[in-house]
Amino acid sequence: MSSIADNVGTVTRRIQKATMDAGRKPGSVKLLAVSKTRPASDLREAHSAGQNAFGENYLQEALEKIDALADLPDLEWHFIGPIQSNKTRQIAEAFHWVHSVDRLKIARRLSEQRPDSLPPLNLCLQVNINEEDSKSGCVLAELPDLARECLALPNIRLRGLMAIPDPDQPEADLRASFDRLADALAALRRDNPGSDDLDTLSMGMSADLELAIEAGATWVRVGTAVFGARD
C-alpha cells in the first residue's frame, strides 16, 4: 500500500504532466490536498513530502487540526465546504482561502470579520455549473453582479471561481462544464478592468484533474488520490 508521501509525489507528477501536455507554464497549477475527516498526523505526513495547502470542509474539525499543526508555520488553510452565517467569524480569523462563497451576505460577513492584523482573505465564488439541486453555488446568470459586489469589499481579495461539476456526466459534458467555468472567469476579467487578482480556477479532483487542467484549473482539489479512500 502506498504511503501518503508516495501519493503526494504521484499526484504532483500527474499535475506536472497534465500542465505540460496542456502547454501551460510549469508551476501554474497547485495541489490542494482535501483533508476532511483525516487526522492531523496524515496532514503532517503529507507536509513532510512537500505539501502545504490543505482543504477542509468542516469548521470545528479544521480548527482542531489548525491548532494541532501550529508548529508548521508554512501551512496554508483553505475552507471548501458550505458556509453558515454563524461560522463566518471563525473562518475569517483562521483561514487563508475560502473557495465556497455563493452569496453576498457571506462575502460581506467574511470581509467585516477579517482581522485587521491579517492580509485580505482570498476568496473564490462557488458556481453551480450544472445547476444541480443538490449542489451549493450561484448560477452563471447571478455571477456578474455577485462578483462586482465582492470586488468592492475591503478585506477580501476576489481571486476567481470554484465549481464541483457532476462527476457522473460523460467526459465530453464534464469537459464542457470545466470550459464554462473558465469562460465565466474570462468574462469577469474582461468586464472588470484592473481586477488583476482574478486569476484562479478551483476545479478538478482525483479522477478528472487532467481534464480540469486542460481547461485552465489553477487549483485541483484532491483527497482520495492523496490520502486514500475514506472509511
C-alpha positions, 0 to 999 in steps of 0.5 A: 500500500502506498504511503501518503508521501508516495501519493503526494509525489504521484499526484504532483507528477500527474499535475506536472504532466497534465500542465505540460501536455496542456502547454501551460507554464510549469508551476501554474497549477497547485495541489490542494490536498482535501483533508476532511475527516483525516487526522492531523498526523496524515496532514503532517505526513503529507507536509513532510513530502512537500505539501502545504495547502490543505482543504477542509470542509468542516469548521470545528474539525479544521480548527482542531487540526489548525491548532494541532499543526501550529508548529508548521508555520508554512501551512496554508488553510483553505475552507471548501465546504458550505458556509453558515452565517454563524461560522463566518467569524471563525473562518475569517480569523483562521483561514487563508482561502475560502473557495465556497462563497455563493452569496453576498451576505457571506462575502460581506460577513467574511470581509467585516470579520477579517482581522485587521492584523491579517492580509485580505482573505482570498476568496473564490465564488462557488458556481453551480455549473450544472445547476444541480439541486443538490449542489451549493453555488450561484448560477452563471446568470447571478455571477456578474453582479455577485462578483462586482459586489465582492470586488468592492469589499475591503478585506477580501481579495476576489481571486476567481471561481470554484465549481464541483461539476457532476462527476457522473456526466460523460467526459465530453459534458464534464469537459464542457462544464470545466470550459464554462467555468473558465469562460465565466472567469474570462468574462469577469476579467474582461468586464472588470478592468484592473481586477488583476487578482482574478486569476484562479480556477478551483476545479478538478479532483482525483479522477478528472484533474487532467481534464480540469487542467486542460481547461485552465484549473489553477487549483485541483482539489484532491483527497482520495488520490492523496490520502486514500479512500475514506472509511 
